[in-house]
Amino acid sequence: MHVFRNLGEIPLDFGSTVLSIGNFDGVHLGHQFILQRLRQSAATRSAKSVAVTFDPHPLRFLRPETCPRLITPLETRLELLADAGVDAVLVLGFTAELSRMRAAEFVATIVRDALRAVEVHEGTNFRFGYRAEGGIADLSDLGRSLGFDVVIHGACQVRGWTVSSSKIRELLSRGEIRTARALLGHGFFVDSTPASGRGIGGTLTVPTINLAPYPELLPPNGVYVTRLRVTREWFDAVTNVGNRPTFGADSFAVESHLLDFRPMALDARTPLRLVFCRRLREERRWPSPEALKEQIMRDVAQAKRYLHLTRLLGTAES
């Protein structure tokens, strides 16, 4: 998959395109359906399939105090868009200049001139241009005048839910991991590196890894069945997200206890991917470290049963 970080990187001979524009946060089932349709159309038209996205998220630039934490930061989003099979992604830097671009100018400059679109696919709630002045009807009118078709897709429904990034964020913020997964069409995961501490910079000899501070979306405080990828190797884990109240101080951490631990090399740059599978319980204060240890053993047993069952059913998260 080609990744263009600005308009100047698009080759002059790139050819015509079938495209969709959006934030694509989560690259959920609704996004995947639209991307599948535009790929099919691009193949029919002998065109390239292209997703156009933004960095930073427009709200993070315009109203940072109201911008949600992202399900998928840019690099994760690019990986999922590659998995969706598009030929290219154009990452538009969301700047003051872009935010002031009127709807017609945005379409003429980017959709027609830079990407030579022959067809654009969007959902019914698509907005574009200065202060989101343009909607689907405006896009269709511009398509007719500028020479490209517009295909409008209704909302995707899963288990009675309307699939959207905002709905998935809401589910994740309540710890409803499995329902969020059903709407995403893939596991919810975060990519990070190890926090400084035990074993970092040498050989990890304890079965616990803490994630470095992570600025985007995390599920609420609690204990989770997880899978942790360390470089290329996967481990079953139980992960605590929270402040570890049994130990008194406010010490927020995302701390994973590896169930199939073995000593391994680990440093501050080791790539980690933590996949959340199921929420076991809320975080609570225990009367003593011993009582906490007993509860952890129960959490581990429950996690092992869950992971064993998912493997029997062929629904493992990684």
N, C-alpha and C positions, 0 to 999 in steps of 0.2 A: 504494500500500500504506500502510495506517495503521500508525504505530508508537506504541504506548502504553508510556510509561516507568514507569508505576505503575498500580495498580488504579483509582485515582481518575480517570485519564484516559479510561477506557472509558465511552462515552456510555450513558446509561440506556436509550436506544432502539436500542442496537447489535444487539439480537436474539440468537437462538440461534446456537451455533457448533459446528463440527466441528474438533477441535484435536489437536495433538501437542505434547508437552513434551519438551525435551531441550536439550543444549548446542549441538547442530548445528555442531560445529567442523568446518570444511571444506565444509559443505553438500554432502556427497558423494553418490554414486549411490544409496546406501541411503536417505539422507535424502530425496533427490529422489523416489524411488519412493513412500515413505510420503506425502510432501506431495502427489504427484499423486493418490494414492488418496483422501486426505482432501478434496482439492478436488473430485474427482468426486462424492464422497458429499455434500459440502456443497451442491453444485449441485442434486442430487436432493432434498435435504431443505429447500431454500430457506433455507440457513443460511450463515453466514460461515465461511471457512476461516482458521484461526488457528494460528500457531506460537508456542509459549511458550518463551523461552530465559532465560538467566541472565547477569548481569554484576555482579561478576566471575565467572569460572568457579568453581563451588563448591570445588574443590580449592585454588584460589588463596587462598580465604578460610580454609578449614579447615586445610590442610596445605601452605602455600606452598612448602616445601622439596621437595615431591614433585610439584607441579603441572607438567605439561608446558608447553612453549611452544606457543602456539596456531597452528594453520594459518590461521585467520581471526579476527583481532580483531573486536570487536563491529560496527564500522561496515562492515567488509567483509562480515561475516556477514549484516547487514541487506540489503546490496545483493544478495547471492546469494539470500537468501530472497525478495526482491522478484522476482528473475528466475524463481524457482520458481513464482510466480503466486499466492501466498497473499494473502488480503484484508488480513490484519493480523498484526503481531507484537507480543506482549506481552513486554517486557524486565523481568524481575523482578530487582530489586537483591538480591543474595545477602548477607544480613545475619545477625547473630547471632540475631535474632528469627526469621527464616525458617529458619535451620538447626536451630532447636529445635522447629519445628512438626511435630507428629506426622502420620503418613501420612493418617489419616482427616480431621484438621482441614485439612490442605493441600488435599485433594480437595474437601471441603465448601466451604471458603472461596473457593478460586480456580477450581476446575473447575466446580462447580455454581453458586455464588452470583454470582461476578464475571463468569464467561464464559458461564454458562447453556448448558453443553455438552449436546448430544444424542448425541454420539459422540466417543470418544477413540481415536486410532491410536497404537500404540507397538510397538517391537521387543521381542523376547523377553527381552532383558537389562535392560529398564527397571526402575529403582529410584527410590524417592521417600520423602520424609518423614525424620524425625529418624534420623540414623545409617543412612540408606538402608534403613529397616526394612521398607518396603513393596515388593512385587514385583508381577508381572503378575496372579497369582491374587488378591492383595489388591485390586488395581485393579478386576478384574472383579467381585469381591464388592461393592465400594463402588458400582460402576456400577449393579448390580442394585438396591441399596437406595436410591440417590440419583436414579435415573431416567435414566441414560445408558448407551449401548452401548459396548463395548470391542472394538476390532478389533486383533488381534495379527498382526504381520508377522514372518516368518522372515528370517534374514540374507540379504543380497544377495550373490551370487557373481559375480565377474568374473575370467575367465581362471584359474580355480581358486583365486583368492584370496577370502577372506571380507572384504567391504568394511566397514571400521570406521575411525574417526578415529585410533585408536592404530596400526593397521596402516599407514595413510597416513603418519603421523609417522615410523614406523620406516623406511619406504621412502625418505622425503625425507631422513632423517638419514644414509642410506647413499648419497645422491646418485642414487637410482633414479627420476629425474624422470619418465620416460615411463610407467613402471608406476604411479607415484602418480597421474599424470594419468588413466590408464585407470580407476582406482578413484574418483577425484574426479568424473570426467565433465566437467571443465573444467581449464584450465591452473592450475598453482600460481603464485601471484603475491604480491608484497608491495607495499603502498602506503606511500609515504614522501615526503620532500622532499629537496632537495639539501643535502649537507653544505657547511659554509662552506669557501671556497677559491676556486680559479680561476674567474673569470667570474661569481661569485655576487653579485647586487646590481647587475648591469649586463648587458652582452652577453657571452654565452659564446662564446669564440673558439677554444677547444680542443675536440677531439672526445671529451672524457672527462667524465663526471658521476659523482660519488660520492654514495651515499645517506647521509642523516643516520643516526645510530645507530638501529637497529631492534631492539626488545626481544623480538619474538616469533620464530617458527620460521624459520630459514634453512637451506638445504642445507649440507653440509660444505664445508670449504675446497676450492677447485678453480676450474676455468675452465669457463664455461657459454655455450652459445648462448642468447641472450635476445632479448626484444623490450621496448623501453622506451617508455612513453607519457609524453610531456612535455606537460602540460595536455591537449590533445586530439589531438596529433600523435604518430604511432607511428614509431619508428626501429628498424632492425635493430641488434643489438649483440653484442659479446662481453664477458662480465662475469667479473671475477675476485673471488671471495669468499675473503678470507684476509689474511695478515699481510705480504705482499710481501717474502718472505725474501731476495730478491736484493739489497734495499737495506739489509739488516742489522737495523734496529730492528723491534721488535714494533709494527706499525702497522696493526691490523685495519681493513679497509675493504671495502665492496661497491662496486667500481669498474667502470663500464660504458664501453666504448669504442664509440662510435657509428659504424656502418659507412657510413651515408648522411647524414653530418653536414652541417649548415649552421649558421651563426651564429644565435643566438636569444636572446631576453630570458629571464633566469633570476634568481630571487631566492630567499630562504630559505623562502618559502611556496609556491613553484611545485609543484603536485601531480605526483608521479611514480608510475607503476605499472610494476613490473619483472616480466615474465613469464619464468619459467625454462622453456626448451624441451628442452634436452639437455645432459648433462654431457660435456665434451670430454676432460678430463684432471684429475689431481690437481695441487695446487700444489706446486712444488718450487723449490729454490734453483738459480739458473743461475750459471755462473762469472763472468759480466759482464753489464752492462746491454745490451751489443751482442748477446750470445747470447740474452738475454730478448727483445729486439726481433725477432730472427729467428724465435723461437718464436711470438711474437704474430702475425707475418705468416702463419705456417702455421695458427694458430688461426683467423685471419680468413678465410683461404681455405676451411678446412673448414666454418666457420659459414655462409659464403655458399653453399657447395654444399648444405648441409643445408636452409637456408631456401628456396633455389630449388626443391629437390625437394619440400618440403612444400607449396609453392604450386602446383606442377604437380599434386600429388595432392589438392589442396583441403583440406589439413589444417593450414593456418597457425594460429598460436596466438592471433591477435587479429583 
